[in-house]
């Protein structure tokens, strides 16, 4: 619950009404990083905050102004706009709203505003008045934003980790910002509040860490954007010298608009990207060009639209993202009810030292042959002799241990380890169960097995009736010849989907988890000619990625240079 009280929100915390002004701002790590002028100018230009427009009639918000890295060029542009449109400074009293928590920053920004306006020929008295109007001390996330009348939200929101914010303030932020879930950093709230404040066709332009585009805590923000806003441009600037000091926040420029989604510009940059390149990117964007540009300093492409939903946004070069979006538009997902294709994961036990064995003195029908990651290394399934000591019957119910005295004795010898597991604590009567049930029907089905962690996608065919361990994902299908599907999966096309969506670990290792495998797009089986089916199956058998990619590109109807991205 929150109520308005003198312009400061109050929140019910643990049954007590807490006023956020009582929390000293000095207790917060403010995450102040100051953006270089040419980067600010690029953001303002991309957002359309320029002097050719009548800026006095519009409202621009700087939600965390610091000492004025964004505010100064905004005031310069506003002043020039006033001259061009024959406006007075009084007529711009509501044109800028700048916030900052720190009194010293507010004072510094006000003096900067005065200096810019006086230097530009405005009377000192008017300049002082506008500085007082435009720059306010306050917490942007907790201020009373009563309307959606904002045309621009522009800036570099503070990058503050969850653990650096006092508990009461973080609870208040979460109460104010529904997208701040999980271990969400504070900048997520700046996106949400900024976007909510925009009027129709209003624009938000931020440079900020891009983790929210792909990680779990950004899920609600991605959905919020997909439901009501459009992504106009993203420019990845991980290696660019964009700030006045070195940071490791993996920044990106985001230009978001309250409008229907249209075409989206995506760019990636190298460490040599600079002001001249920014000018080229801006000109290319404004001209509406569709042909991609690739240099040693940046690459830029235009996508027909952006990626929807709350799932992670893909990563990669602009050309690669354009390819992914084209394939998303033209082909169905790998997991598809019409073909009976399903992606799953093997059995998790919570105690592999007990359940996974080469030799256990139990009834023979309680030993289920288990496929392990090590069995797939060669590309052909080679069983290593591991079994699952299986507590499940063919109907997916736990067996009665009274009917299996050897199994009962085995589990009882390991009872301490089994009962310490979380799953046993939740279901004490079922203390001997594995975390996952065993689907006995899966053993009889041919399936493609995929190790969880690899540099490249590595499907291996199981036709021997093994059951996968939890470090293996599997694909089963009613319609696909799994050798043909395996040929598509070892191609660079399928690898591109995984590289775009999957978590990348140290050394470039990828996580081939079900959620990423399901993002792969494939043609319908019946659309592939007999000749191409035979070549895909042969490429799979031979583990020939080059041949598989050649056929896959023909099947997908694409022409793409894999060496350029």
VEXDREN-2710 file (C-alpha; in Angstrom, 1 decimal):
% VEXDREN-2710
k/r/px/py/pz
1/UNK/0.0/0.0/0.0
2/UNK/1.2/3.5/-0.7
3/UNK/-0.2/6.9/0.0
4/UNK/0.8/10.4/-1.0
5/UNK/2.2/12.6/1.7
6/UNK/3.8/15.9/0.9
7/UNK/5.1/14.6/-2.4
8/UNK/6.9/11.7/-0.8
9/UNK/5.5/8.2/-0.9
10/UNK/5.0/6.2/2.2
11/UNK/5.0/2.4/2.3
12/UNK/3.8/-0.2/4.7
13/UNK/6.8/-2.2/5.8
14/UNK/6.4/-5.0/8.3
15/UNK/3.2/-3.4/9.5
16/UNK/4.8/0.0/10.1
17/UNK/4.3/3.1/7.9
18/UNK/7.8/4.1/6.7
19/UNK/8.6/7.4/5.1
20/UNK/11.4/7.0/2.6
21/UNK/12.8/10.4/3.3
22/UNK/13.8/9.0/6.7
23/UNK/16.3/6.7/4.9
24/UNK/19.5/8.7/4.4
25/UNK/20.6/8.8/0.8
26/UNK/24.2/8.5/2.0
27/UNK/23.3/4.9/2.9
28/UNK/22.8/4.1/-0.7
29/UNK/25.6/3.3/-3.2
30/UNK/24.6/5.6/-6.0
31/UNK/26.2/4.0/-9.0
32/UNK/27.2/7.3/-10.6
33/UNK/28.9/6.8/-13.9
34/UNK/29.3/9.8/-16.2
35/UNK/28.7/9.5/-19.9
36/UNK/30.9/11.0/-22.6
37/UNK/29.4/13.9/-24.5
38/UNK/29.5/12.3/-27.9
39/UNK/27.6/9.3/-26.6
40/UNK/25.0/11.5/-25.0
41/UNK/24.6/13.4/-28.3
42/UNK/24.1/10.1/-30.1
43/UNK/21.3/9.1/-27.7
44/UNK/19.6/12.5/-27.9
45/UNK/19.8/12.4/-31.7
46/UNK/18.4/8.8/-31.9
47/UNK/15.6/9.8/-29.5
48/UNK/14.8/12.9/-31.6
49/UNK/15.5/15.5/-28.9
50/UNK/16.9/18.1/-31.3
51/UNK/16.6/21.8/-31.7
52/UNK/14.6/21.6/-34.9
53/UNK/11.6/20.6/-32.8
54/UNK/9.7/23.0/-30.6
55/UNK/11.2/21.6/-27.4
56/UNK/9.5/24.2/-25.1
57/UNK/6.2/22.5/-25.9
58/UNK/7.5/19.0/-25.0
59/UNK/8.5/17.5/-21.7
60/UNK/11.9/15.8/-21.2
61/UNK/12.9/13.9/-18.0
62/UNK/16.4/13.2/-16.8
63/UNK/15.7/10.7/-14.0
64/UNK/19.2/10.7/-12.4
65/UNK/21.0/13.8/-13.6
66/UNK/24.2/13.5/-11.5
67/UNK/26.4/16.5/-12.3
68/UNK/24.7/17.1/-15.7
69/UNK/26.3/14.8/-18.3
70/UNK/22.9/14.6/-20.1
71/UNK/21.4/17.7/-18.7
72/UNK/24.0/20.1/-20.2
73/UNK/23.5/19.1/-23.9
74/UNK/19.7/18.9/-23.3
75/UNK/19.7/22.5/-22.1
76/UNK/22.0/23.6/-25.0
77/UNK/19.5/22.0/-27.5
78/UNK/16.5/23.5/-25.7
79/UNK/18.0/27.0/-25.7
80/UNK/18.7/26.7/-29.5
81/UNK/15.2/25.5/-30.0
82/UNK/13.8/28.5/-28.2
83/UNK/15.7/30.8/-30.5
84/UNK/14.5/29.0/-33.6
85/UNK/10.9/28.9/-32.6
86/UNK/10.8/32.5/-31.2
87/UNK/10.1/31.3/-27.7
88/UNK/11.0/32.9/-24.3
89/UNK/12.7/31.1/-21.5
90/UNK/9.6/31.5/-19.4
91/UNK/7.7/29.4/-21.9
92/UNK/10.0/26.5/-21.2
93/UNK/9.5/26.3/-17.5
94/UNK/8.1/22.7/-17.7
95/UNK/10.2/21.5/-20.6
96/UNK/12.8/19.7/-18.4
97/UNK/12.4/17.7/-15.3
98/UNK/15.7/16.5/-13.8
99/UNK/16.0/14.4/-10.6
100/UNK/18.8/13.5/-8.3
101/UNK/19.0/12.1/-4.8
102/UNK/22.2/13.9/-3.7
103/UNK/21.9/17.6/-2.7
104/UNK/25.5/18.2/-4.0
105/UNK/24.5/16.9/-7.5
106/UNK/21.3/19.0/-7.5
107/UNK/23.3/22.1/-6.7
108/UNK/26.0/21.3/-9.2
109/UNK/23.4/20.7/-12.0
110/UNK/21.6/23.9/-11.2
111/UNK/24.8/25.9/-11.5
112/UNK/25.5/24.2/-14.8
113/UNK/22.1/25.0/-16.2
114/UNK/22.6/28.6/-15.2
115/UNK/26.0/28.8/-16.8
116/UNK/24.7/27.3/-20.1
117/UNK/21.7/29.6/-20.3
118/UNK/23.7/32.8/-19.3
119/UNK/26.4/31.9/-21.8
120/UNK/23.7/31.6/-24.4
121/UNK/22.5/35.1/-23.8
122/UNK/19.5/34.6/-21.5
123/UNK/19.0/37.0/-18.5
124/UNK/20.7/35.7/-15.4
125/UNK/17.4/36.1/-13.4
126/UNK/15.6/33.9/-15.8
127/UNK/18.4/31.4/-16.0
128/UNK/18.4/31.0/-12.2
129/UNK/14.6/30.5/-12.2
130/UNK/14.7/27.8/-14.8
131/UNK/17.5/26.0/-13.1
132/UNK/15.4/25.9/-9.9
133/UNK/12.4/24.7/-11.9
134/UNK/14.2/22.0/-13.9
135/UNK/16.4/20.4/-11.3
136/UNK/14.8/18.8/-8.3
137/UNK/16.1/16.8/-5.3
138/UNK/14.2/13.6/-5.1
139/UNK/14.1/9.8/-5.7
140/UNK/12.8/9.4/-9.2
141/UNK/11.5/5.9/-8.5
142/UNK/9.5/7.1/-5.5
143/UNK/8.3/10.5/-6.8
144/UNK/4.6/11.0/-7.6
145/UNK/4.4/10.6/-11.4
146/UNK/0.7/11.4/-11.8
147/UNK/0.5/11.6/-15.6
148/UNK/1.7/10.0/-18.8
149/UNK/2.5/13.4/-20.4
150/UNK/6.3/12.9/-20.9
151/UNK/7.7/13.1/-24.4
152/UNK/11.3/12.0/-23.5
153/UNK/13.0/10.1/-20.8
154/UNK/16.8/10.4/-21.3
155/UNK/19.8/9.4/-19.3
156/UNK/22.1/6.9/-17.8
157/UNK/20.2/5.4/-14.8
158/UNK/22.3/4.4/-11.8
159/UNK/23.6/0.8/-11.8
160/UNK/23.2/-0.2/-8.2
161/UNK/23.2/-3.9/-7.1
162/UNK/20.5/-5.2/-4.9
163/UNK/22.8/-5.8/-1.9
164/UNK/24.0/-2.1/-2.0
165/UNK/20.5/-0.8/-1.3
166/UNK/19.0/-0.6/2.3
167/UNK/16.3/-3.1/2.8
168/UNK/13.5/-0.5/3.4
169/UNK/14.4/1.4/0.3
170/UNK/14.6/-1.8/-1.8
171/UNK/11.1/-2.9/-0.5
172/UNK/9.8/0.5/-1.5
173/UNK/11.3/0.3/-5.0
174/UNK/9.7/-3.2/-5.4
175/UNK/6.4/-1.9/-4.3
176/UNK/6.6/1.0/-6.9
177/UNK/8.0/-1.1/-9.7
178/UNK/6.4/-4.4/-10.6
179/UNK/9.1/-5.4/-13.0
180/UNK/11.8/-5.4/-10.2
181/UNK/11.7/-9.2/-9.5
182/UNK/14.2/-11.6/-8.2
183/UNK/17.7/-10.1/-7.8
184/UNK/16.8/-7.2/-10.0
185/UNK/19.2/-4.2/-10.0
186/UNK/17.8/-0.7/-9.5
187/UNK/18.1/0.4/-13.1
188/UNK/15.2/-2.0/-14.0
189/UNK/12.9/0.3/-12.0
190/UNK/14.2/3.3/-14.0
191/UNK/13.1/1.6/-17.2
192/UNK/9.7/0.8/-15.9
193/UNK/8.9/4.2/-14.3
194/UNK/10.3/6.0/-17.3
195/UNK/8.3/4.0/-19.8
196/UNK/5.1/4.3/-17.8
197/UNK/5.4/8.1/-17.9
198/UNK/5.6/8.4/-21.7
199/UNK/2.7/9.7/-23.7
200/UNK/1.7/8.2/-27.0
201/UNK/4.8/8.2/-29.3
202/UNK/7.0/9.3/-26.4
203/UNK/10.6/8.0/-26.3
204/UNK/13.0/6.6/-23.7
205/UNK/16.7/6.7/-24.5
206/UNK/19.1/5.1/-22.0
207/UNK/22.6/3.9/-21.9
208/UNK/22.7/1.2/-19.3
209/UNK/23.9/-2.4/-18.5
210/UNK/22.2/-4.8/-20.9
211/UNK/21.9/-7.8/-18.5
212/UNK/18.2/-7.3/-18.3
213/UNK/17.8/-8.1/-22.0
214/UNK/18.8/-11.8/-21.3
215/UNK/18.8/-12.7/-17.7
216/UNK/16.0/-14.0/-15.4
217/UNK/15.4/-10.8/-13.5
218/UNK/14.7/-8.9/-16.7
219/UNK/11.9/-11.2/-17.7
220/UNK/9.1/-9.0/-16.5
221/UNK/10.6/-5.9/-18.0
222/UNK/11.0/-7.6/-21.4
223/UNK/7.3/-8.6/-21.2
224/UNK/6.3/-5.1/-20.2
225/UNK/8.1/-3.6/-23.2
226/UNK/6.8/-6.2/-25.6
227/UNK/3.2/-5.6/-24.5
228/UNK/3.1/-1.8/-24.8
229/UNK/6.2/-0.4/-26.4
230/UNK/8.5/-0.8/-29.4
231/UNK/12.2/-1.3/-29.5
232/UNK/13.5/1.2/-32.1
233/UNK/17.2/0.6/-31.6
234/UNK/19.8/-1.2/-29.5
235/UNK/23.5/-0.5/-29.8
236/UNK/25.8/-2.8/-27.9
237/UNK/28.8/-0.9/-26.5
238/UNK/30.6/-3.4/-24.3
239/UNK/34.1/-2.4/-25.3
240/UNK/33.5/1.3/-26.2
241/UNK/35.1/4.0/-24.1
242/UNK/31.7/5.5/-23.4
243/UNK/32.2/6.8/-19.9
244/UNK/34.5/9.1/-18.0
245/UNK/35.9/6.1/-16.1
246/UNK/36.3/2.4/-16.7
247/UNK/33.3/0.3/-16.0
248/UNK/32.4/-3.4/-16.3
249/UNK/28.7/-3.1/-16.7
250/UNK/28.4/-4.2/-20.4
251/UNK/26.5/-1.1/-21.5
252/UNK/24.1/-0.8/-24.4
253/UNK/22.0/2.1/-25.8
254/UNK/18.3/1.4/-25.8
255/UNK/15.8/3.5/-27.7
256/UNK/12.2/2.5/-26.8
257/UNK/9.0/4.2/-27.9
258/UNK/5.3/4.0/-26.7
259/UNK/4.0/2.8/-30.1
260/UNK/3.4/-0.3/-32.1
261/UNK/6.5/-2.3/-32.9
262/UNK/8.0/-1.6/-36.3
263/UNK/11.4/-2.2/-37.8
264/UNK/14.3/-2.2/-35.3
265/UNK/17.9/-1.1/-35.7
266/UNK/20.5/-3.3/-34.0
267/UNK/24.2/-2.5/-33.9
268/UNK/27.3/-3.9/-32.2
269/UNK/30.5/-2.0/-31.7
270/UNK/34.2/-2.6/-31.1
271/UNK/36.5/-0.8/-28.8
272/UNK/37.6/1.6/-31.6
273/UNK/34.0/2.9/-32.1
274/UNK/34.0/6.7/-31.8
275/UNK/32.3/9.9/-32.6
276/UNK/32.7/9.7/-36.4
277/UNK/31.2/6.2/-36.3
278/UNK/28.3/7.4/-34.2
279/UNK/27.6/10.0/-36.9
280/UNK/27.6/7.3/-39.5
281/UNK/25.2/5.1/-37.4
282/UNK/22.9/8.0/-36.9
283/UNK/22.8/8.9/-40.6
284/UNK/22.2/5.3/-41.5
285/UNK/19.3/5.0/-39.0
286/UNK/17.7/8.2/-40.1
287/UNK/17.9/7.4/-43.8
288/UNK/15.8/4.2/-43.2
289/UNK/18.4/2.1/-44.9
290/UNK/17.9/-1.6/-44.9
291/UNK/21.3/-2.9/-46.2
292/UNK/23.6/-4.0/-43.4
293/UNK/27.0/-2.3/-42.8
294/UNK/30.0/-4.1/-41.4
295/UNK/33.3/-2.4/-40.6
296/UNK/36.1/-3.2/-38.1
297/UNK/34.5/-0.6/-35.7
298/UNK/30.8/-1.5/-35.9
299/UNK/28.2/-3.6/-37.6
300/UNK/24.6/-2.4/-38.0
301/UNK/21.4/-4.0/-39.5
302/UNK/17.7/-3.4/-39.6
303/UNK/15.3/-6.1/-38.4
304/UNK/11.7/-6.1/-39.7
305/UNK/10.6/-6.2/-36.1
306/UNK/11.8/-7.0/-32.6
307/UNK/11.6/-10.2/-30.6
308/UNK/8.4/-10.6/-28.6
309/UNK/7.4/-12.0/-25.2
310/UNK/9.3/-12.3/-22.0
311/UNK/11.9/-14.8/-23.1
312/UNK/15.5/-13.6/-23.3
313/UNK/16.4/-11.4/-26.3
314/UNK/19.0/-13.0/-28.5
315/UNK/22.6/-11.9/-28.6
316/UNK/24.9/-11.8/-31.6
317/UNK/26.0/-9.7/-34.5
318/UNK/23.3/-7.6/-36.2
319/UNK/23.5/-9.8/-39.3
320/UNK/23.1/-12.9/-37.1
321/UNK/20.1/-11.4/-35.3
322/UNK/18.5/-10.4/-38.6
323/UNK/18.9/-14.0/-39.7
324/UNK/17.4/-15.4/-36.5
325/UNK/14.4/-13.1/-36.8
326/UNK/13.9/-14.0/-40.4
327/UNK/13.9/-17.7/-39.5
328/UNK/11.6/-17.0/-36.6
329/UNK/9.1/-15.5/-39.0
330/UNK/9.2/-18.4/-41.5
331/UNK/9.6/-21.6/-39.6
332/UNK/7.9/-23.4/-36.7
333/UNK/9.7/-24.2/-33.4
334/UNK/11.5/-27.5/-32.9
335/UNK/9.1/-28.5/-30.1
336/UNK/5.8/-28.8/-32.0
337/UNK/2.6/-30.7/-31.3
338/UNK/1.9/-31.2/-35.0
339/UNK/5.0/-33.2/-35.4
340/UNK/4.9/-34.7/-31.9
341/UNK/8.4/-33.3/-31.3
342/UNK/9.3/-32.8/-27.6
343/UNK/12.4/-31.6/-25.7
344/UNK/13.0/-32.9/-22.2
345/UNK/15.7/-33.5/-19.7
346/UNK/16.9/-36.8/-18.1
347/UNK/16.3/-37.9/-14.6
348/UNK/17.7/-35.9/-11.6
349/UNK/18.1/-37.9/-8.4
350/UNK/19.5/-35.6/-5.8
351/UNK/21.9/-38.3/-4.8
352/UNK/23.7/-39.7/-7.8
353/UNK/26.2/-41.5/-5.5
354/UNK/23.3/-43.7/-4.4
355/UNK/21.0/-43.9/-7.4
356/UNK/23.7/-44.2/-10.2
357/UNK/25.8/-47.3/-10.1
358/UNK/27.5/-49.9/-12.1
359/UNK/26.7/-52.7/-9.7
360/UNK/24.0/-52.8/-7.0
361/UNK/22.6/-55.8/-5.1
362/UNK/18.9/-55.2/-6.0
363/UNK/16.3/-57.0/-8.1
364/UNK/17.2/-57.0/-11.8
365/UNK/14.1/-55.1/-12.9
366/UNK/15.0/-52.3/-10.6
367/UNK/18.1/-51.5/-12.6
368/UNK/17.5/-49.1/-15.5
369/UNK/20.3/-48.7/-18.1
370/UNK/21.3/-45.1/-17.9
371/UNK/23.0/-42.9/-20.6
372/UNK/25.6/-40.5/-19.3
373/UNK/27.3/-37.5/-20.9
374/UNK/30.5/-39.5/-21.2
375/UNK/28.6/-42.1/-23.3
376/UNK/28.1/-39.4/-26.1
377/UNK/31.6/-38.1/-26.5
378/UNK/32.4/-39.9/-29.8
379/UNK/29.1/-38.9/-31.4
380/UNK/27.9/-42.5/-31.3
381/UNK/26.3/-43.7/-28.1
382/UNK/28.6/-46.0/-26.2
383/UNK/27.1/-47.3/-23.0
384/UNK/29.4/-47.1/-20.0
385/UNK/27.5/-49.6/-17.9
386/UNK/25.8/-47.2/-15.6
387/UNK/22.4/-48.0/-14.1
388/UNK/19.7/-46.1/-12.3
389/UNK/18.5/-47.9/-9.1
390/UNK/15.0/-47.2/-10.1
391/UNK/12.2/-46.7/-7.5
392/UNK/9.4/-46.1/-10.1
393/UNK/7.1/-48.6/-11.8
394/UNK/5.8/-48.5/-15.4
395/UNK/2.9/-46.3/-14.4
396/UNK/5.1/-43.7/-12.8
397/UNK/4.3/-44.7/-9.2
398/UNK/6.8/-45.5/-6.5
399/UNK/7.2/-49.2/-6.0
400/UNK/6.2/-50.9/-2.7
401/UNK/9.5/-51.6/-1.0
402/UNK/7.9/-54.6/0.7
403/UNK/7.7/-56.2/-2.7
404/UNK/11.4/-55.6/-3.3
405/UNK/13.4/-56.7/-0.2
406/UNK/16.8/-56.2/-1.9
407/UNK/15.9/-52.7/-3.1
408/UNK/14.6/-51.8/0.3
409/UNK/17.8/-53.0/2.0
410/UNK/19.9/-51.0/-0.5
411/UNK/18.0/-47.8/0.1
412/UNK/18.0/-48.3/3.8
413/UNK/21.8/-48.6/3.8
414/UNK/21.8/-45.2/2.3
415/UNK/18.8/-43.8/4.2
416/UNK/20.8/-40.9/5.8
417/UNK/21.9/-39.5/2.5
418/UNK/18.5/-40.0/0.9
419/UNK/16.6/-38.4/3.7
420/UNK/18.8/-35.3/3.8
421/UNK/17.6/-34.3/0.4
422/UNK/15.1/-31.4/0.0
423/UNK/12.7/-33.7/-2.0
424/UNK/12.6/-36.1/0.9
425/UNK/12.0/-33.4/3.5
426/UNK/9.0/-32.3/1.5
427/UNK/7.6/-35.8/1.2
428/UNK/9.0/-37.9/4.1
429/UNK/6.9/-41.0/3.2
430/UNK/8.6/-41.0/-0.2
431/UNK/12.1/-40.5/1.1
432/UNK/13.5/-43.0/-1.5
433/UNK/12.2/-41.3/-4.6
434/UNK/14.4/-39.5/-7.2
435/UNK/13.7/-35.8/-7.8
436/UNK/12.2/-36.6/-11.2
437/UNK/9.8/-39.4/-12.0
438/UNK/11.0/-41.9/-14.6
439/UNK/8.9/-42.1/-17.7
440/UNK/9.3/-45.7/-18.6
441/UNK/7.9/-45.2/-22.1
442/UNK/10.9/-43.1/-23.0
443/UNK/13.2/-46.0/-23.0
444/UNK/11.4/-47.6/-25.9
445/UNK/11.6/-44.5/-28.1
446/UNK/14.5/-43.5/-30.3
447/UNK/15.8/-40.1/-29.1
448/UNK/18.5/-37.6/-29.8
449/UNK/20.6/-36.9/-26.7
450/UNK/22.4/-33.6/-26.2
451/UNK/25.0/-32.9/-23.4
452/UNK/24.2/-29.9/-21.3
453/UNK/27.5/-28.1/-21.7
454/UNK/29.5/-28.1/-25.0
455/UNK/31.2/-25.6/-27.3
456/UNK/29.0/-26.8/-30.2
457/UNK/25.7/-28.6/-30.5
458/UNK/26.2/-32.3/-30.2
459/UNK/23.1/-34.5/-30.8
460/UNK/23.7/-38.3/-30.5
461/UNK/21.2/-40.9/-31.5
462/UNK/20.0/-43.4/-28.9
463/UNK/18.2/-46.4/-30.4
464/UNK/19.3/-48.8/-27.6
465/UNK/16.6/-48.2/-25.0
466/UNK/18.7/-46.2/-22.5
467/UNK/17.3/-43.7/-20.1
468/UNK/19.0/-40.2/-20.0
469/UNK/20.8/-38.9/-16.9
470/UNK/19.9/-35.3/-15.9
471/UNK/23.0/-33.8/-17.6
472/UNK/21.5/-34.9/-20.9
473/UNK/18.6/-33.3/-22.8
474/UNK/16.7/-35.4/-25.2
475/UNK/14.5/-34.9/-28.3
476/UNK/11.8/-37.4/-29.3
477/UNK/9.4/-37.0/-32.3
478/UNK/6.5/-38.8/-34.0
479/UNK/7.2/-37.4/-37.5
480/UNK/10.9/-36.7/-37.8
481/UNK/13.5/-39.3/-38.9
482/UNK/15.9/-38.5/-36.1
483/UNK/18.9/-38.8/-38.4
484/UNK/17.5/-36.2/-40.7
485/UNK/16.7/-33.9/-37.7
486/UNK/20.1/-34.6/-36.3
487/UNK/21.7/-33.4/-39.6
488/UNK/19.8/-30.1/-39.2
489/UNK/20.9/-29.8/-35.6
490/UNK/24.6/-30.2/-36.3
491/UNK/24.4/-27.5/-38.9
492/UNK/25.6/-23.9/-38.3
493/UNK/22.0/-22.8/-38.5
494/UNK/20.9/-24.7/-35.4
495/UNK/24.1/-23.6/-33.7
496/UNK/23.3/-20.0/-34.5
497/UNK/20.0/-20.2/-32.5
498/UNK/21.9/-21.7/-29.5
499/UNK/24.6/-19.0/-29.6
500/UNK/21.9/-16.3/-29.8
501/UNK/19.9/-17.5/-26.8
502/UNK/22.0/-19.7/-24.5
503/UNK/24.1/-18.8/-21.5
504/UNK/27.7/-18.7/-22.5
505/UNK/30.2/-19.8/-19.8
506/UNK/33.9/-19.4/-19.5
507/UNK/35.9/-20.5/-22.5
508/UNK/32.9/-20.1/-24.8
509/UNK/31.1/-23.2/-23.5
510/UNK/27.3/-23.1/-24.1
511/UNK/24.5/-24.4/-22.0
512/UNK/22.3/-26.6/-24.2
513/UNK/19.3/-26.5/-22.0
514/UNK/15.7/-27.3/-23.0
515/UNK/14.6/-23.6/-23.0
516/UNK/17.2/-22.8/-25.6
517/UNK/16.8/-26.0/-27.7
518/UNK/13.1/-25.1/-27.9
519/UNK/14.0/-21.8/-29.6
520/UNK/15.5/-23.6/-32.6
521/UNK/13.4/-23.2/-35.7
522/UNK/13.1/-26.1/-38.2
523/UNK/11.3/-26.6/-41.5
524/UNK/8.4/-29.1/-41.5
525/UNK/9.6/-32.6/-42.3
526/UNK/7.4/-33.0/-45.3
527/UNK/8.9/-30.0/-47.0
528/UNK/12.4/-31.5/-47.3
529/UNK/13.1/-33.4/-50.5
530/UNK/14.1/-37.1/-50.4
531/UNK/17.6/-36.2/-51.7
532/UNK/18.1/-33.5/-49.0
533/UNK/16.8/-35.9/-46.3
534/UNK/19.3/-38.5/-47.4
535/UNK/22.2/-36.0/-47.3
536/UNK/21.2/-34.7/-43.9
537/UNK/21.1/-38.2/-42.5
538/UNK/24.4/-39.0/-44.0
539/UNK/26.0/-35.8/-42.7
540/UNK/24.7/-36.7/-39.2
541/UNK/26.1/-40.2/-39.3
542/UNK/29.5/-38.8/-40.4
543/UNK/29.3/-35.8/-38.0
544/UNK/30.0/-33.6/-41.1
545/UNK/29.0/-30.1/-40.0
546/UNK/30.1/-28.5/-43.3
547/UNK/27.9/-30.8/-45.4
548/UNK/25.0/-30.5/-42.9
549/UNK/25.2/-26.7/-43.1
550/UNK/25.3/-26.7/-46.9
551/UNK/22.1/-28.8/-47.0
552/UNK/20.5/-26.9/-44.2
553/UNK/21.0/-23.5/-45.9
554/UNK/19.2/-24.9/-49.0
555/UNK/16.4/-26.3/-46.9
556/UNK/16.0/-23.1/-45.0
557/UNK/16.3/-21.0/-48.2
558/UNK/19.0/-18.7/-46.8
559/UNK/22.3/-17.4/-48.2
560/UNK/24.6/-16.5/-45.3
561/UNK/28.3/-16.1/-44.8
562/UNK/29.1/-17.8/-41.5
563/UNK/32.7/-16.4/-41.5
564/UNK/31.5/-12.8/-41.1
565/UNK/29.6/-13.2/-37.8
END
